[in-house]
Amino acid sequence: MAKRVLVIDPEFFDFLPEVKSKFPDYELICPKTAENLSSLLSKNYEVIISKTEKVTSQMIDQVTGLQMIMKMGRSYHNIDTAYARSKKISLYCTPRKGPNCVAELAMTLILALSKDLVTSHASVMDCAFRYRGLRPILTDQMKMAFHWMANTAVHEVRGKTLGIIGMGEIGCELSRRANVMGMKVNYYKRSPLSKELEERFDATYLPLEDLMKTSDYVCLAVPQTPETEGMINQKLLEMMKSTAYFVNVCRGGNVDEEALIKVLQDKKIAGAGLDVFIYEPLPETSPILELDNVILTPHIGGGSGTNRGLELSETMIEVNRIFNGEKPQIDFS
């Protein structure tokens, strides 16, 4: 008998036919609108899948036969975990491709800035050793031209502080990567994470101004809304340390671009890694192109791309793996 799966986010409704064909042993149900969800409850489901919609104690009580709640993404802030645990319901997460891709780019920009990668690459390509009175030598294990550019901007990220603005799925994925690199992570979010999630992502909440003042790297990862447009203004940028770097992997409109250009021109901050801009592609007249302390990418944070059908399919693969007795990727039961 097919296992019944309730996908509670209406955004996946149009993708059900595509996904159902791949999983014949499951019956997938999804509301067309948020208002339709209540009519689908009070029935038997082995699994509830949620991306952003809340899984409440009332919902859990309405469903019969529930064995598993699967969260799409690592941050399970929208799940009533205490109640689910009290009912002995298994709780799992599956990482989402989109946030992973953006977090990878954010970490790439941080590491590239720490190694002054653009200048380092250009120095080799231009044979800049000639301007330093050097000549190539045959190297061996103990003889080499170590750090021949003597670039004082090069440093290690281990021990540095990363401040993440917006601790959604991208921020949580970035925090994990920064932890592995030995960075201390602080974050700002309008609604702070639970203590459990802060411990899971090894991140500490700070008010926005404190985060700007204390971070060696500031990474912006918030959606563009009327509340976030231009949120990173001149006042906040000028609070940053002169040795700090600014990274933006969300939307250009969330930053006062003129103010950012000014602090970069005046060397009030050390540099920036930017994947997004107010106008895209970045116009040839943009003053950003004249800066020597930036690394720019052409909005590649989404990686090879994703869509809701792919996300739901990857989630169902994880559901199926677990029902087949395989070890889950992330168990937070």
N, C-alpha and C positions, 0 to 999 in steps of 0.2 A: 504494500500500500504506500502511495506517495506521501512523503513528509510534507506538511504544510508550513510555508514560510511567509510571514507577514512583513513586508517592506513598508515601513511607516512614513517614509518621505515621499510625497506626491511627485517630486521631480523625476522619479524613476518609472512612473506609470507608462509613459510612451515607449519605454525600452524593454518592457516585460516580454513581448513576443520574441524579441531577439535573444534574450537571456534564457527564456523557458526552453527553447529548442535545444540548448546545450545541456540541460539538466532534466532529463525525462523522469527521474526518480523523485522530483520535487514539484509541488504545486505552489507557484509563486502568486501572491496576492498583494496588490498595492492600491491605495486610494487614489482616485483621480484628482481630488482636492483635499485640503486639510479637513474640510467639513465632512467629507465622506468617511473619514477614519472611524468615527464612533460607530457607524453602522457595520463595520467589519469586525469589531470586537465582540466579546461574548461568544466566541467560537473557539475551536480547537486549533492551536498552532504549536508545532514543536520549536519553532525559531521565530524570534523577532529580530529584524535587521534595522538599525538606525544609523543615519549619518548625522543629522543635526536635530531632528525632532526628539522631544523629550520622551523618555520611557519612565513613566511615573508608577508609584505604588498602585494607584487606581487602575492603570492599564494592565499591570501585571495581574491584579486580582480578577480582571474581567476575562482574561484569556485562560483557557483550560489546556492542560497538557504541556505547558511551556517548559522546555528543557534548557534552552540556550538563548542568550541575548548576544548578538554579534554587533559590535560597534565598528562602523567604517571610519578608520582613523584611530590614532592612538589616544586622543584626549577624550575620556569618557565622562566629561563634566555634565552631560545631559542625561545620564543614567542614574536612577535612584539605586545606587550600588548597595547601600545598607539593607534596603528592603529585599532586593533580589537575593542577596547573600543569605538573609534570614529565611528565604523560601527555598534555599539550596539550588538556585538556578545558576547554571554555569555562565560565566561572563568572559567574553573574548573580544579581542581587537584584531583588525587586519589593516596594515598600513595602506594609505592611499597613494597612488602613483603621482598625482599632481603635486601635493605638498612635498613629497620626497624629492621630486625634480627641482623644485624651487629652493629647497633647503640645501641640496647639493650645490647649486650655483652660488648661494650665499656663502657657503663654506669655501668654495673655490675662490671667490673674490677676496675673502678674508685672508686665505693663504697666499694668494697672488700679491695682495698688498703687502703682506709681511715679508715677502721676498723681493719686493720692488720688481716684479716679474717683467713688466714691459720694458723698463730701462735695462734690466739684466739681459733680456733677449736682444734688444737693439745693440747693446754693447758688443755682444758676440757677433751679431750679423754685420755690424759696421767695422769689425776689427779695430775697436777703439783702443786696444792695447798699444797701438802705434803712437797715440797721443800721450802715452805715459812712459815712453822710452823703453818699452818692453819688447821682447822678441820671443817667438815660440820656442819651447824647449821640449826635448824628449822626456816624457814623464815616466815615473815608476811608482811603487807603493809609497815611497817616502819623499819623492821629489815631484812637485807640481806647482802650478801657478795659483795657489789658493787665494781666493777672494781678490783677484788682481784688480778689480774695479774699486776696491776699498769703499763700497757703498754703505754708508752709515745708516741708511734707512732699513736695511735688512735686519730682521729680528725674528725671534721665535714667538709663537702664539701661546705656548705653554706658560701658564701663570698669568696670562693677561685676562682682563675682564671683558666679557661680551654682554652688552645690554640689548635685549630684544624688545622691541616695541610691537606689541600684538602677539599674544601667546596662544594663537590658534593652532591649527594643524601644522602650518609651516614653522611657526616658532617652536613648537614641541619637537619637531623633527630636527630643526637646527640645534636646539639645546642638546639633544642626544649626541650629535656629531661634535659639538664643541666640548662636551664633557670628555669624550674619548681623546680629544686633542690636549686635554689638561687645562682647559680654560674654566674660569669661574663664570657662572651665568646668573645675571640678574634680568628681570623682566618687568615690563609695565603692561597692564591690561585694565580696562575700565572695571571689569569684574574679576578680581584675583582668583586664581585657581584654588582648589581645596588643598589642604596640607598634604593629603595623600598624593595628589597629582604633582605638587611641588617637589615632593620627595622622589616620585617616579622619574621626573625630568631633571632633578638636581638643580632647581632654579629658585631664586629668591625674589620676591616681589619688592619693588622700589617705586616710590612716586616718580613721575616722569622727569622732573627737574633733577632729582638726585641721580637718576639713571644717566642722564646726559652728562652730569658733572664727573661721574666716577668711572665711566666706561672707557676702555681702550679701543673698543670697536662698538659702534651703535648700528644695529640692523633694523630697518623698518620693514614690517611684514603685516600690514593691516589692509583691509579692503578700502576702496575709495568710496566714501559716502559723504553726504553733506557735513557730517560731524568731523570727518578726518581730512577733508580737503585743506591743504595748506597747514596742517597741524604742526609740521616741523618748520618753524619760522626762524627769523634771524635771532630772536632772543634765545631760543633753545640751542641753536647752532653755536652761538657765541659762548654758551656755558660749557661746551666740550673742551677737553684738554687739548693743548696745542699739538700733542703727540698722538691724538686719537684719529680714528678713521670712521667715515660714515658710509654705510652700505644700504642701497635701496633696491629691493627685489619685488616690490608690490606694484605701485602705480606712481607715475611722475607727479600727478596732481596733488599728492599728499604732502609735497614738499614745496616750500617757497624757493623755486629754482634760482631766482635772481640772488636771494640771500645765500644760498649754497655756493653759487659761483663766486660771490664776493668773499666769503670766508676762505674758500680755496685759493683765490687769487692773492689774498692777503696773508696766506699761510697761517691763518688762525687755527686751522686743523691740518693734520698731516696729509690727508688725502681722502679719496672716495672711490668706491666701486659701485657703478651704476648700470643697471640693466634696463631701466625704464626712465622715460622722460615725459615732459608735458606734451611735446609734439614728437610723434614717431612716424617714420624714421627721424632721427635727430637731424635737423636742418644743417646745411653746410655753413650757414651763417652763425650757428650757435657759438657763443664764447666758450662753452665747455670744451670744444675741440682745440682751443688754444692752451688749455691747462696741461701742465706736465706732471701733475700729481693725482691723476685719475686713471682708472681702468674702466673701459666702456665696453658693453656687450649689447647686441641688437635684440633685446627682449627675448632671450632664449631660456628664461627661467622655467617655462613649461616643458622643457625637454622635448621628447619626441611626440608629446601630445597625449591627451586622454579624453574620454567622454563618459557619460553616465552608464552607458551599456558596458563599457570595459570595466568601470569601477564595480558595478554590480556583479559582473561575471567573476572578477577576481575575488570578490567577497564570497560568492557561492562556491568557488573552488575551495576556499578555506573551510566553509561550513561542511562541505562534502568530505574533506580530509578528516575533520574531527569525528564525524559520524562513522568514518571508516577506521577509527581507532588510532589515527596518527596524532603526533604531538602538535598542539596548537602553536601558532607563532607567538601570540601574547595572551596569557591567561591572567585575568585580574579578579578571579572568583574570590 
